[in-house]
Amino acid sequence: MRFTALSAEEIQESKLVVEGQYHGEVMEAEDTVSKAGNEMIKLVLRIYDQKDKAHFIKDYLMEAMQFKLLHFCESTNLSEQYKSGLLAASHCIGKKVVIDVIVETDDSGKYLPKNSIKDYVVVKDGVQPVGAKSSNDFQDDLDIPF
């Protein structure tokens, strides 16, 4: 068998999506508590890269990151929950969002690069964010079996 040998870092980087904005869907949401003892919601979002390959990114909604919490709620029609100060994981499952994805690297070299969510994009008046898949493309993605 012939193959191209890759380092662990090269393999990890091949799993990453290019930084930019992507349509995503909340596949999992769990009410949990952070290591510091603060309430939070752990999310797993599914996005598709330019080759229509599915990727899963974890994110955490918590009071300490108000801007992300607010933008998530605004972008998913959960503004009333935000205003009430009460959001549950059950509100989040299945929500479709546009996310700003970045690549995080660890300068110490202890951890491999990974994708993470910088913020949630609030789409206004049907205007598509630059670089995000169109809504029609995203809707078609939902029919892809796993």
KOLDREN-745038 format. One record per residue: residue number from 1; residue in three letters; x, y, z of N, C-alpha, C, O in turn. Coordinates in Angstrom, 1 decimal. Atoms other than C-alpha are relative to their C-alpha. Example, Ala and Ser with C-alpha at 12.3 -4.5 7.8 and 13.67 -1.06 7.14 Angstrom:
BEGIN
+-----+---------+--------+--------+--------+--------+--------+--------+--------+--------+--------+--------+--------+--------+
: num : residuo :   n_xx :   n_yy :   n_zz :  ca_xx :  ca_yy :  ca_zz :   c_xx :   c_yy :   c_zz :   o_xx :   o_yy :   o_zz :
+-----+---------+--------+--------+--------+--------+--------+--------+--------+--------+--------+--------+--------+--------+
:   1 :     ala :    0.9 :   -1.2 :    0.0 :   12.3 :   -4.5 :    7.8 :    0.9 :    1.2 :    0.0 :    1.9 :    1.2 :    0.7 :
:   2 :     ser :   -0.9 :   -1.1 :    0.0 :   13.7 :   -1.1 :    7.1 :   -0.8 :    1.1 :    0.8 :   -0.3 :    2.2 :    0.9 :
+-----+---------+--------+--------+--------+--------+--------+--------+--------+--------+--------+--------+--------+--------+
//
This chain:
BEGIN
+-----+---------+--------+--------+--------+--------+--------+--------+--------+--------+--------+--------+--------+--------+
: num : residuo :   n_xx :   n_yy :   n_zz :  ca_xx :  ca_yy :  ca_zz :   c_xx :   c_yy :   c_zz :   o_xx :   o_yy :   o_zz :
+-----+---------+--------+--------+--------+--------+--------+--------+--------+--------+--------+--------+--------+--------+
:   1 :     met :    0.8 :   -1.2 :    0.0 :    0.0 :    0.0 :    0.0 :    0.9 :    1.2 :    0.0 :    1.8 :    1.3 :    0.8 :
:   2 :     arg :   -0.7 :   -1.2 :    0.0 :    1.3 :    3.4 :   -0.9 :   -0.9 :    1.1 :    0.5 :   -2.1 :    1.2 :    0.3 :
:   3 :     phe :    0.7 :   -1.2 :   -0.5 :    0.3 :    6.6 :    0.9 :    1.0 :    1.1 :    0.3 :    2.2 :    0.9 :    0.3 :
:   4 :     thr :   -0.8 :   -1.1 :   -0.4 :    1.5 :   10.0 :    1.8 :    0.0 :    0.2 :    1.5 :   -1.1 :    0.3 :    2.1 :
:   5 :     ala :   -0.1 :   -0.1 :   -1.5 :    2.7 :   10.2 :    5.4 :   -0.2 :    1.5 :    0.4 :    0.3 :    2.4 :   -0.2 :
:   6 :     leu :    0.3 :   -1.3 :   -0.5 :    1.3 :   13.2 :    7.3 :    0.3 :    0.0 :    1.5 :    0.2 :   -1.0 :    2.2 :
:   7 :     ser :   -0.2 :   -0.1 :   -1.4 :    2.2 :   14.5 :   10.7 :   -1.4 :    0.2 :    0.7 :   -2.4 :    0.4 :    0.0 :
:   8 :     ala :    1.3 :   -0.2 :   -0.7 :   -0.5 :   14.7 :   13.4 :   -0.6 :    1.3 :   -0.2 :   -1.8 :    1.5 :   -0.3 :
:   9 :     glu :    0.4 :   -1.4 :    0.2 :   -0.7 :   18.4 :   12.9 :   -0.6 :    0.1 :   -1.4 :   -1.7 :    0.8 :   -1.6 :
:  10 :     glu :    0.5 :   -0.1 :    1.4 :   -1.2 :   18.0 :    9.1 :   -1.4 :   -0.7 :   -0.1 :   -2.3 :   -0.3 :   -0.8 :
:  11 :     ile :    1.3 :    0.8 :    0.0 :   -4.0 :   15.4 :    9.7 :   -1.1 :    0.9 :    0.7 :   -2.2 :    1.0 :    0.1 :
:  12 :     gln :    1.0 :   -0.9 :   -0.7 :   -5.7 :   17.8 :   12.2 :   -0.4 :    1.2 :   -0.9 :   -1.6 :    1.5 :   -1.0 :
:  13 :     glu :    0.3 :   -1.1 :    0.9 :   -5.4 :   20.7 :    9.8 :   -0.9 :   -0.3 :   -1.2 :   -1.7 :    0.5 :   -1.7 :
:  14 :     ser :    0.9 :    0.4 :    1.1 :   -7.1 :   18.7 :    7.0 :   -1.4 :   -0.1 :    0.5 :   -2.3 :   -0.2 :   -0.4 :
:  15 :     lys :    1.3 :    0.1 :   -0.5 :  -10.1 :   18.4 :    9.3 :   -0.7 :    1.4 :    0.2 :   -1.9 :    1.4 :    0.5 :
:  16 :     leu :    0.5 :   -1.4 :   -0.3 :  -10.5 :   22.2 :    9.6 :   -0.6 :    0.6 :   -1.2 :   -0.3 :    0.3 :   -2.3 :
:  17 :     val :    0.6 :   -0.8 :    1.1 :  -12.7 :   24.5 :    7.6 :    0.7 :    1.3 :   -0.1 :    1.3 :    1.7 :    0.9 :
:  18 :     val :   -0.6 :   -1.3 :    0.2 :  -11.4 :   27.7 :    6.2 :   -0.8 :    1.1 :    0.8 :   -2.0 :    1.0 :    0.9 :
:  19 :     glu :    0.7 :   -1.0 :   -0.8 :  -12.2 :   30.7 :    8.4 :   -1.0 :    0.8 :   -0.9 :   -0.7 :    1.0 :   -2.1 :
:  20 :     gly :    1.1 :   -0.7 :    0.7 :  -15.4 :   32.5 :    7.3 :   -1.3 :   -0.2 :    0.6 :   -1.4 :   -0.8 :    1.7 :
:  21 :     gln :    1.4 :    0.2 :   -0.5 :  -19.1 :   32.5 :    7.7 :   -0.7 :   -1.2 :   -0.6 :   -0.6 :   -1.4 :   -1.8 :
:  22 :     tyr :    0.6 :    1.3 :    0.4 :  -21.1 :   29.3 :    7.5 :   -1.4 :    0.0 :    0.5 :   -1.7 :    0.4 :    1.7 :
:  23 :     his :    1.3 :    0.4 :   -0.5 :  -24.7 :   28.3 :    7.8 :    0.2 :   -1.2 :    0.9 :    1.0 :   -2.1 :    0.5 :
:  24 :     gly :   -0.1 :    1.1 :   -0.9 :  -25.0 :   25.9 :   10.7 :   -1.4 :   -0.4 :    0.6 :   -2.3 :    0.4 :    0.5 :
:  25 :     glu :    1.2 :    0.5 :   -0.7 :  -27.6 :   23.9 :   12.6 :    0.5 :   -0.6 :    1.4 :    1.4 :   -1.3 :    1.4 :
:  26 :     val :   -0.3 :    0.5 :   -1.3 :  -27.6 :   23.1 :   16.3 :   -0.5 :   -1.4 :    0.1 :   -1.7 :   -1.7 :    0.0 :
:  27 :     met :    0.3 :    1.4 :    0.0 :  -27.5 :   19.3 :   16.4 :   -0.2 :   -0.5 :    1.5 :   -1.1 :   -1.4 :    1.7 :
:  28 :     glu :    0.1 :    0.4 :   -1.4 :  -27.1 :   18.9 :   20.2 :    0.1 :    1.2 :    0.9 :    0.8 :    2.2 :    0.6 :
:  29 :     ala :   -0.1 :   -1.1 :   -1.0 :  -27.6 :   21.2 :   23.2 :   -0.2 :   -0.7 :    1.4 :   -1.1 :   -1.5 :    1.5 :
:  30 :     glu :    0.1 :    0.5 :   -1.3 :  -27.1 :   20.4 :   26.8 :    0.2 :    1.1 :    1.1 :    1.1 :    1.8 :    1.1 :
:  31 :     asp :   -0.1 :   -0.9 :   -1.2 :  -27.7 :   22.4 :   30.0 :    1.1 :   -0.6 :    0.9 :    0.9 :   -1.8 :    1.3 :
:  32 :     thr :   -1.1 :    0.5 :   -0.8 :  -24.5 :   22.0 :   32.0 :    0.6 :    1.1 :    0.9 :    0.1 :    2.2 :    0.9 :
:  33 :     val :   -0.7 :   -0.9 :   -0.9 :  -22.2 :   23.7 :   34.5 :    1.5 :    0.1 :   -0.4 :    2.1 :   -1.0 :   -0.6 :
:  34 :     ser :   -1.4 :   -0.1 :    0.3 :  -18.7 :   25.1 :   33.7 :    0.9 :   -0.5 :    1.2 :    0.4 :   -0.7 :    2.3 :
:  35 :     lys :   -0.9 :    0.4 :   -1.1 :  -15.6 :   24.1 :   35.7 :    0.0 :    1.0 :    1.1 :    0.3 :    0.7 :    2.3 :
:  36 :     ala :    0.1 :   -1.0 :   -1.0 :  -16.0 :   27.4 :   37.5 :   -1.3 :    0.0 :    0.8 :   -1.5 :    0.8 :    1.7 :
:  37 :     gly :    1.3 :    0.1 :   -0.7 :  -19.5 :   26.4 :   38.6 :   -1.1 :    0.9 :   -0.6 :   -2.1 :    1.1 :    0.1 :
:  38 :     asn :    1.0 :   -0.8 :    0.6 :  -21.4 :   28.7 :   36.2 :   -0.9 :   -0.8 :   -1.0 :   -0.4 :   -1.7 :   -1.7 :
:  39 :     glu :    0.9 :    0.7 :    1.0 :  -24.5 :   27.6 :   34.2 :    0.4 :    0.4 :   -1.4 :    0.8 :    1.5 :   -1.7 :
:  40 :     met :   -0.3 :   -0.2 :    1.4 :  -24.0 :   27.2 :   30.5 :   -0.7 :   -1.0 :   -0.8 :   -1.3 :   -2.0 :   -0.3 :
:  41 :     ile :    0.6 :    1.0 :    1.0 :  -25.4 :   25.5 :   27.4 :    1.1 :   -0.4 :   -0.9 :    1.8 :    0.4 :   -1.6 :
:  42 :     lys :   -1.0 :    0.6 :    0.9 :  -23.0 :   23.2 :   25.5 :   -0.7 :   -0.3 :   -1.3 :   -1.7 :   -1.0 :   -1.3 :
:  43 :     leu :    0.6 :    0.2 :    1.3 :  -23.8 :   23.2 :   21.8 :    0.9 :   -0.8 :   -0.9 :    2.1 :   -0.7 :   -0.8 :
:  44 :     val :   -0.7 :    0.6 :    1.1 :  -22.7 :   21.0 :   18.9 :   -0.7 :    0.4 :   -1.3 :   -1.9 :    0.1 :   -1.5 :
:  45 :     leu :    0.6 :   -0.5 :    1.3 :  -23.3 :   22.6 :   15.5 :    0.6 :   -0.7 :   -1.2 :    1.8 :   -1.1 :   -1.1 :
:  46 :     arg :   -0.5 :    0.7 :    1.2 :  -23.0 :   21.0 :   12.1 :    0.0 :    1.1 :   -1.1 :   -0.9 :    1.9 :   -1.3 :
:  47 :     ile :   -0.1 :   -0.9 :    1.2 :  -21.7 :   23.0 :    9.1 :    0.6 :   -0.9 :   -1.1 :    1.0 :   -2.0 :   -0.9 :
:  48 :     tyr :   -0.6 :    0.7 :    1.2 :  -20.6 :   22.0 :    5.6 :    1.1 :    0.9 :   -0.6 :    0.9 :    2.1 :   -0.7 :
:  49 :     asp :   -1.1 :   -0.8 :    0.7 :  -17.3 :   23.0 :    4.0 :   -0.3 :    0.2 :   -1.5 :   -1.4 :   -0.2 :   -2.0 :
:  50 :     gln :    0.2 :   -0.3 :    1.4 :  -16.8 :   24.0 :    0.4 :   -0.1 :   -1.3 :   -0.9 :   -0.6 :   -1.2 :   -2.0 :
:  51 :     lys :    0.1 :    1.3 :    0.7 :  -16.7 :   20.3 :   -0.6 :   -1.2 :   -0.8 :    0.5 :   -1.4 :   -1.9 :    0.2 :
:  52 :     asp :    1.2 :    0.5 :   -0.6 :  -20.0 :   19.7 :    1.2 :    0.2 :   -1.2 :    1.0 :   -0.6 :   -2.1 :    1.1 :
:  53 :     lys :   -0.3 :    1.0 :   -1.1 :  -18.3 :   17.6 :    3.9 :   -0.5 :    0.6 :    1.3 :   -0.2 :    1.8 :    1.6 :
:  54 :     ala :    0.5 :   -0.5 :   -1.3 :  -20.0 :   17.9 :    7.3 :    1.1 :    0.1 :    1.0 :    2.0 :   -0.8 :    1.1 :
:  55 :     his :   -0.9 :   -0.2 :   -1.1 :  -18.0 :   19.3 :   10.2 :   -0.8 :    0.3 :    1.2 :   -1.9 :    0.9 :    1.1 :
:  56 :     phe :    0.7 :   -0.3 :   -1.3 :  -19.1 :   19.5 :   13.9 :    0.9 :    0.9 :    0.8 :    2.1 :    0.6 :    1.0 :
:  57 :     ile :   -0.8 :   -0.9 :   -0.9 :  -18.0 :   22.4 :   16.1 :   -0.8 :    0.2 :    1.3 :   -2.0 :    0.3 :    1.3 :
:  58 :     lys :    0.6 :   -0.2 :   -1.3 :  -18.7 :   22.7 :   19.8 :    0.1 :    1.5 :    0.4 :    1.0 :    2.2 :    0.0 :
:  59 :     asp :    0.0 :   -1.4 :   -0.5 :  -19.6 :   26.0 :   21.4 :   -0.7 :    0.0 :    1.4 :   -1.4 :   -0.9 :    1.7 :
:  60 :     tyr :    0.6 :   -0.1 :   -1.3 :  -20.7 :   27.2 :   24.8 :   -0.6 :    1.3 :    0.2 :    0.0 :    2.4 :    0.0 :
:  61 :     leu :    0.7 :   -1.2 :   -0.2 :  -23.3 :   29.8 :   25.6 :    0.0 :    0.2 :    1.5 :   -0.4 :   -0.7 :    2.3 :
:  62 :     met :   -0.1 :   -0.3 :   -1.4 :  -22.7 :   31.5 :   29.0 :   -0.1 :    1.5 :    0.2 :    0.2 :    2.3 :   -0.6 :
:  63 :     glu :    0.2 :   -1.4 :   -0.4 :  -23.4 :   34.7 :   30.8 :    1.3 :    0.8 :   -0.2 :    1.3 :    2.0 :   -0.5 :
:  64 :     ala :   -1.3 :   -0.6 :    0.1 :  -19.6 :   35.5 :   30.8 :    0.3 :    0.5 :   -1.4 :    1.1 :    1.4 :   -1.6 :
:  65 :     met :   -0.2 :   -0.4 :    1.4 :  -19.8 :   35.8 :   27.0 :   -1.3 :    0.6 :   -0.6 :   -1.9 :    0.0 :   -1.5 :
:  66 :     gln :    1.3 :   -0.6 :    0.3 :  -22.8 :   38.1 :   26.7 :   -0.2 :    0.2 :   -1.5 :   -1.3 :    0.0 :   -2.0 :
:  67 :     phe :    0.2 :   -0.4 :    1.4 :  -22.2 :   39.2 :   23.1 :   -0.4 :   -1.2 :   -0.8 :   -1.2 :   -1.2 :   -1.7 :
:  68 :     lys :    0.4 :    1.2 :    0.8 :  -22.3 :   35.6 :   21.8 :   -1.4 :   -0.5 :    0.4 :   -2.1 :   -0.9 :   -0.4 :
:  69 :     leu :    1.3 :    0.4 :   -0.4 :  -25.3 :   34.8 :   23.9 :   -1.1 :    0.8 :   -0.6 :   -2.1 :    0.3 :   -1.1 :
:  70 :     leu :    1.0 :   -1.0 :    0.6 :  -27.2 :   37.9 :   22.7 :   -0.1 :   -0.3 :   -1.5 :   -1.2 :   -0.4 :   -2.0 :
:  71 :     his :    0.0 :    0.2 :    1.5 :  -26.2 :   37.3 :   19.0 :   -0.6 :   -1.4 :   -0.3 :   -1.3 :   -1.5 :   -1.3 :
:  72 :     phe :    0.7 :    1.3 :    0.3 :  -27.2 :   33.6 :   19.2 :   -1.5 :    0.1 :    0.1 :   -2.2 :   -0.3 :   -0.7 :
:  73 :     cys :    1.4 :   -0.1 :   -0.2 :  -30.6 :   34.5 :   20.6 :   -0.6 :    0.9 :   -1.1 :   -1.7 :    0.6 :   -1.6 :
:  74 :     glu :    0.5 :   -0.8 :    1.1 :  -31.1 :   37.3 :   18.0 :    0.0 :   -0.7 :   -1.3 :   -1.0 :   -0.5 :   -2.1 :
:  75 :     ser :   -0.1 :    0.7 :    1.3 :  -30.1 :   35.1 :   15.1 :   -0.9 :   -1.2 :    0.0 :   -1.1 :   -1.8 :   -1.1 :
:  76 :     thr :    0.8 :    1.2 :    0.0 :  -32.4 :   32.2 :   16.2 :   -1.4 :    0.3 :    0.5 :   -2.2 :   -0.6 :    0.8 :
:  77 :     asn :    1.3 :   -0.4 :   -0.4 :  -35.5 :   34.2 :   17.1 :   -0.3 :   -0.4 :    1.4 :   -1.5 :   -0.7 :    1.8 :
:  78 :     leu :    0.2 :    0.3 :   -1.4 :  -35.0 :   33.6 :   20.8 :    0.3 :    1.3 :    0.8 :    0.7 :    1.2 :    2.0 :
:  79 :     ser :   -0.2 :   -1.3 :   -0.7 :  -34.8 :   37.3 :   21.8 :   -0.9 :    0.1 :    1.2 :   -0.5 :    0.7 :    2.2 :
:  80 :     glu :    0.8 :   -0.1 :   -1.2 :  -37.7 :   36.9 :   24.2 :    0.6 :   -0.8 :    1.1 :    0.5 :   -0.4 :    2.3 :
:  81 :     gln :   -0.7 :    0.7 :   -1.1 :  -35.8 :   34.2 :   26.1 :    1.2 :    0.8 :    0.5 :    1.4 :    0.8 :    1.7 :
:  82 :     tyr :   -1.1 :   -0.8 :   -0.4 :  -32.8 :   36.4 :   26.1 :   -0.5 :    1.2 :    1.0 :    0.1 :    1.4 :    2.1 :
:  83 :     lys :    0.5 :   -1.1 :   -0.8 :  -34.8 :   39.4 :   27.5 :   -0.5 :   -0.5 :    1.3 :   -0.4 :    0.2 :    2.3 :
:  84 :     ser :    0.5 :    0.6 :   -1.2 :  -36.4 :   37.1 :   30.1 :    1.2 :   -0.5 :    0.9 :    1.0 :   -0.7 :    2.1 :
:  85 :     gly :   -1.1 :    0.5 :   -0.7 :  -32.9 :   36.0 :   31.2 :   -0.1 :   -1.5 :    0.3 :    0.6 :   -2.0 :    1.2 :
:  86 :     leu :    0.1 :    1.5 :   -0.1 :  -33.8 :   32.3 :   30.8 :    0.0 :   -0.7 :   -1.3 :   -0.9 :   -0.5 :   -2.1 :
:  87 :     leu :   -0.1 :    0.8 :    1.2 :  -32.6 :   30.1 :   28.0 :    0.4 :   -1.4 :    0.4 :    1.2 :   -1.6 :    1.2 :
:  88 :     ala :   -0.3 :    1.4 :   -0.2 :  -32.6 :   26.3 :   28.0 :    0.5 :   -0.7 :   -1.2 :    0.3 :   -0.2 :   -2.3 :
:  89 :     ala :   -0.5 :    0.7 :    1.2 :  -30.9 :   23.8 :   25.8 :   -1.1 :   -0.4 :   -0.9 :   -0.9 :   -0.5 :   -2.1 :
:  90 :     ser :    1.2 :    0.4 :    0.8 :  -34.3 :   22.6 :   24.6 :   -0.4 :    1.1 :   -1.0 :   -1.0 :    0.8 :   -2.0 :
:  91 :     his :    0.3 :   -1.1 :    0.9 :  -34.8 :   26.1 :   23.0 :    0.9 :    0.0 :   -1.2 :    0.6 :    0.5 :   -2.2 :
:  92 :     cys :   -1.1 :   -0.2 :    1.0 :  -31.6 :   25.7 :   21.0 :    0.0 :   -1.1 :   -1.1 :    0.4 :   -0.9 :   -2.2 :
:  93 :     ile :   -0.1 :    1.2 :    0.9 :  -31.9 :   22.2 :   19.4 :   -0.7 :    0.3 :   -1.3 :   -1.9 :    0.7 :   -1.3 :
:  94 :     gly :    0.6 :   -0.2 :    1.3 :  -32.6 :   22.4 :   15.6 :    0.1 :    1.4 :   -0.5 :   -0.3 :    1.6 :   -1.7 :
:  95 :     lys :    0.0 :   -1.4 :    0.4 :  -32.0 :   26.1 :   15.4 :    1.1 :    0.2 :   -1.1 :    2.2 :   -0.4 :   -1.0 :
:  96 :     lys :   -1.0 :   -0.3 :    1.1 :  -30.3 :   27.3 :   12.2 :    0.6 :    1.4 :    0.2 :   -0.1 :    2.3 :    0.5 :
:  97 :     val :   -0.7 :   -1.3 :   -0.3 :  -27.7 :   30.0 :   12.5 :    1.1 :    0.2 :   -1.1 :    1.4 :   -0.7 :   -1.9 :
:  98 :     val :   -1.1 :   -0.3 :    0.8 :  -25.0 :   31.7 :   10.5 :    1.1 :    0.3 :    1.1 :    0.9 :    1.1 :    2.0 :
:  99 :     ile :   -1.0 :   -0.2 :   -1.0 :  -21.7 :   31.5 :   12.4 :    1.3 :    0.5 :   -0.7 :    1.6 :    0.2 :   -1.8 :
: 100 :     asp :   -1.3 :   -0.5 :    0.4 :  -18.3 :   33.2 :   12.1 :    1.0 :   -1.0 :    0.6 :    1.3 :   -1.0 :    1.8 :
: 101 :     val :   -0.9 :    1.1 :   -0.4 :  -15.8 :   30.3 :   12.2 :    1.5 :    0.5 :   -0.1 :    1.8 :    1.1 :   -1.1 :
: 102 :     ile :   -1.5 :   -0.4 :    0.0 :  -12.1 :   30.9 :   13.1 :    0.8 :   -1.3 :    0.3 :    0.2 :   -2.3 :    0.7 :
: 103 :     val :   -0.9 :    1.1 :   -0.4 :   -9.1 :   28.6 :   13.5 :    0.8 :    0.5 :    1.2 :    1.5 :    1.5 :    1.1 :
: 104 :     glu :   -0.8 :   -0.3 :   -1.2 :   -7.6 :   28.6 :   17.0 :    1.2 :   -0.8 :    0.0 :    1.2 :   -2.0 :   -0.3 :
: 105 :     thr :   -1.2 :    0.7 :   -0.2 :   -4.0 :   27.7 :   17.5 :    0.5 :    0.2 :    1.4 :    0.2 :    1.2 :    2.0 :
: 106 :     asp :   -0.6 :   -0.1 :   -1.4 :   -2.1 :   27.0 :   20.7 :    1.5 :    0.2 :   -0.2 :    2.2 :   -0.6 :   -0.7 :
: 107 :     asp :   -1.4 :   -0.4 :    0.2 :    1.2 :   28.8 :   20.8 :    1.0 :   -0.9 :    0.8 :    2.1 :   -1.1 :    0.5 :
: 108 :     ser :   -0.8 :    0.9 :   -0.7 :    2.5 :   26.3 :   23.4 :    0.3 :   -1.3 :   -0.7 :    1.2 :   -2.0 :   -0.3 :
: 109 :     gly :   -0.2 :    1.3 :    0.7 :    2.1 :   23.4 :   21.0 :   -0.6 :   -1.2 :    0.7 :   -0.5 :   -2.3 :    0.2 :
: 110 :     lys :    0.6 :    1.1 :   -0.8 :    0.2 :   21.4 :   23.6 :   -1.2 :   -0.6 :   -0.7 :   -1.5 :   -1.8 :   -0.7 :
: 111 :     tyr :    1.2 :    0.4 :    0.6 :   -3.0 :   21.4 :   21.6 :    0.1 :    0.2 :   -1.5 :    0.8 :    1.2 :   -2.0 :
: 112 :     leu :    0.0 :   -0.2 :    1.5 :   -3.6 :   21.0 :   17.8 :   -1.0 :    1.1 :   -0.4 :   -1.9 :    1.4 :    0.4 :
: 113 :     pro :    1.0 :   -1.0 :    0.5 :   -5.4 :   23.7 :   15.8 :   -1.4 :   -0.5 :   -0.1 :   -1.6 :   -1.7 :   -0.3 :
: 114 :     lys :    1.4 :    0.4 :    0.1 :   -9.2 :   23.6 :   15.9 :   -0.8 :    1.2 :   -0.5 :   -0.5 :    2.3 :   -0.3 :
: 115 :     asn :    1.0 :   -1.0 :    0.4 :  -12.2 :   25.4 :   14.5 :   -0.8 :    0.4 :    1.3 :   -1.0 :   -0.4 :    2.1 :
: 116 :     ser :    0.9 :   -0.4 :   -1.0 :  -14.2 :   27.5 :   16.9 :   -0.9 :    1.1 :   -0.5 :   -0.6 :    1.7 :   -1.6 :
: 117 :     ile :    1.0 :   -1.0 :    0.4 :  -17.1 :   29.9 :   16.7 :    0.4 :    1.4 :    0.7 :    0.4 :    1.5 :    1.9 :
: 118 :     lys :   -0.3 :   -1.4 :   -0.5 :  -16.1 :   33.6 :   17.0 :   -1.2 :    0.7 :    0.5 :   -1.2 :    1.3 :    1.5 :
: 119 :     asp :    1.3 :   -0.6 :   -0.3 :  -19.7 :   34.8 :   17.0 :   -1.1 :   -0.5 :   -0.9 :   -0.8 :   -1.2 :   -1.9 :
: 120 :     tyr :    1.2 :    0.3 :    0.7 :  -23.2 :   34.3 :   15.7 :   -0.3 :    1.3 :   -0.8 :   -0.3 :    2.4 :   -0.3 :
: 121 :     val :    0.3 :   -1.1 :    0.9 :  -24.2 :   36.5 :   12.7 :   -1.5 :    0.2 :   -0.1 :   -2.2 :   -0.7 :   -0.3 :
: 122 :     val :    1.4 :   -0.3 :    0.1 :  -27.5 :   38.2 :   12.8 :   -0.3 :    0.5 :   -1.4 :    0.2 :    1.5 :   -1.9 :
: 123 :     val :    0.3 :   -0.2 :    1.4 :  -28.9 :   38.1 :    9.3 :   -1.3 :    1.0 :    0.0 :   -2.3 :    0.6 :    0.6 :
: 124 :     lys :    1.1 :   -1.0 :    0.1 :  -31.1 :   41.2 :    8.6 :   -0.5 :    0.2 :   -1.4 :    0.2 :    0.2 :   -2.3 :
: 125 :     asp :    0.7 :   -0.3 :    1.2 :  -33.7 :   41.7 :    5.9 :    0.4 :   -1.0 :   -1.1 :    0.5 :   -0.6 :   -2.3 :
: 126 :     gly :   -0.3 :    1.0 :    1.0 :  -32.7 :   38.5 :    4.1 :    1.3 :    0.1 :   -0.7 :    1.6 :   -0.6 :   -1.6 :
: 127 :     val :   -1.3 :   -0.2 :    0.7 :  -29.2 :   39.7 :    3.2 :    1.0 :   -1.1 :    0.5 :    1.1 :   -1.3 :    1.7 :
: 128 :     gln :   -1.0 :    1.1 :   -0.3 :  -26.7 :   36.8 :    3.0 :    1.3 :    0.6 :    0.5 :    1.8 :    1.5 :   -0.2 :
: 129 :     pro :   -1.4 :   -0.4 :   -0.4 :  -23.4 :   37.3 :    4.9 :    0.9 :   -0.4 :   -1.1 :    0.8 :   -1.4 :   -1.8 :
: 130 :     val :   -1.0 :    0.3 :    0.9 :  -20.4 :   37.4 :    2.7 :    0.7 :   -1.4 :    0.3 :    1.0 :   -1.6 :    1.4 :
: 131 :     gly :   -0.6 :    1.2 :   -0.2 :  -19.0 :   33.9 :    2.2 :   -0.8 :   -1.1 :    0.5 :   -0.4 :   -2.3 :    0.5 :
: 132 :     ala :    0.9 :    1.1 :   -0.5 :  -21.9 :   32.0 :    3.7 :   -0.8 :   -0.6 :   -1.1 :   -1.1 :    0.0 :   -2.2 :
: 133 :     lys :    0.9 :    0.7 :    1.0 :  -23.8 :   29.4 :    1.7 :   -1.3 :    0.7 :    0.0 :   -1.8 :    1.2 :    1.0 :
: 134 :     ser :    1.3 :   -0.6 :    0.1 :  -27.1 :   30.6 :    0.4 :   -1.0 :   -0.9 :    0.8 :   -0.7 :   -2.1 :    1.1 :
: 135 :     ser :    1.0 :    0.7 :   -0.7 :  -30.2 :   29.5 :    2.3 :   -0.5 :   -1.2 :   -0.7 :   -0.7 :   -2.3 :   -0.2 :
: 136 :     asn :    0.4 :    1.2 :    0.8 :  -31.2 :   27.2 :   -0.6 :    1.0 :   -1.1 :    0.1 :    0.6 :   -2.2 :    0.2 :
: 137 :     asp :   -1.0 :    1.0 :   -0.1 :  -27.9 :   25.5 :   -0.5 :    0.0 :   -0.7 :    1.4 :    0.1 :   -1.9 :    1.4 :
: 138 :     phe :    0.0 :    0.6 :   -1.3 :  -28.2 :   25.0 :    3.2 :   -1.2 :   -0.9 :    0.2 :   -1.1 :   -2.0 :    0.8 :
: 139 :     gln :    1.1 :    0.9 :    0.0 :  -31.7 :   23.6 :    2.9 :    0.2 :   -1.3 :   -0.6 :   -0.2 :   -2.3 :   -0.1 :
: 140 :     asp :   -0.3 :    1.2 :    0.7 :  -30.5 :   21.1 :    0.4 :    0.9 :   -0.9 :    0.8 :    0.8 :   -2.1 :    0.8 :
: 141 :     asp :   -0.9 :    0.8 :   -0.9 :  -27.8 :   20.0 :    2.9 :   -0.7 :   -0.8 :    1.0 :   -0.2 :   -1.8 :    1.4 :
: 142 :     leu :    0.7 :    0.7 :   -1.1 :  -30.4 :   19.0 :    5.4 :   -0.5 :   -1.3 :   -0.5 :   -0.8 :   -2.2 :    0.4 :
: 143 :     asp :    0.5 :    1.3 :    0.5 :  -31.5 :   16.2 :    3.1 :    1.1 :   -1.1 :   -0.2 :    0.8 :   -2.2 :   -0.6 :
: 144 :     ile :   -1.1 :    0.9 :    0.2 :  -28.1 :   14.6 :    3.0 :    0.0 :   -1.1 :    1.2 :    0.1 :   -0.7 :    2.3 :
: 145 :     pro :    0.1 :    1.0 :   -1.1 :  -28.3 :   11.2 :    5.0 :    1.4 :   -0.2 :    0.6 :    2.4 :    0.0 :   -0.1 :
: 146 :     phe :   -1.3 :    0.3 :   -0.7 :  -25.6 :   10.3 :    7.5 :    0.1 :   -1.5 :    0.2 :    1.1 :   -2.0 :    0.8 :
+-----+---------+--------+--------+--------+--------+--------+--------+--------+--------+--------+--------+--------+--------+
//
